[in-house]
Amino acid sequence: MKILVTGGAGFIGSHTIVELYNSGFEPIIIDNFSNSDPSVLLGLEKILGFPVKYYWDDCNDAVILEEIIRKENIKGVIHFAAYKAVNESIEHPLKYYINNVGSTATLLEVMLKTGVKNLVFSSSCTVYGQPENIPVLETTPRQAATSPYGNTKVICEDLIRDTVGSNIPLKAISLRYFNPIGAHHSGLIGELPRGIPSNLVPFITQVAAGLRPKLMVFGNDYDTPDGTCIRDFIHVVDLAKAHIMALKFLQEQSGTNSYDVFNVGTGQGNTVMELINTFEKVNKIKVNYEIGVRRAGDIEKIYGNVEKAEQLLGWKAEKTLEESLEDVWRWEMKLRQG
């Protein structure tokens, strides 16, 4: 069965390609490589033993999207394609709304036109804003988003929900995931940010590798055990597998309409300093960091209850924080060695 993966050359998308093949699906990538690199395709080929089929196109283009879906006889879609940097979204909100919301609306329109009925959407725990209570449940009220990026995920969730609610034949799941880290154990694919990393872990690895002088820790005066923000850090391979289980869940559902949301994380939180200390310990290397002021748009602490995914999807995170940080350093080292 052919599955279209938008943004399939990205960090989470590329790891999901591997797990789709491992589960008997045939993924087709569409990616405009605006925030990914074609070298990822070579890494995938080395892991799988053959080249992955891909289209170097933009899923905001309805004509091209429809042509690909019809040509490949696509039966389901996993939608990753989106801009994702919180700070950049604050500086350039219109860019984020046009791309993230626009591409989702275009995809839904084309899916309805071509009769593709199964959709797994890449959402985010940012839809919860700064929750009053943690761990958050799927029923936890969504708070006002703290960034335009987070708000695009809220709008896209509502867009999908309302489309399903209009009684058209569509079954969809939004996966609200927390903070993906790590890399494929082979070290052949991993997070590959362009320019200055916006995510914590690739910044840590680049500092440790000597590519950047120091890491700035944004704030140590939060109401947490060591004053730094708390996040739920999940290994990207575990996260990729959640998409496969969500897709299978949709296929097994009776009826023609359904929509649901699932938290995808480890179910526990770690502070930024705990992450840094663990990275130093498992990889036996020091990270030069400095404590700075709080950063606009950052949430103090969040992690999720993942029992719903465990019970209904049959999925559970398996890899530890230590494994994640060992894998990401292996990826960084292979990357620098060429």
Disulfide bonds with the S-S distance in Angstrom:
none
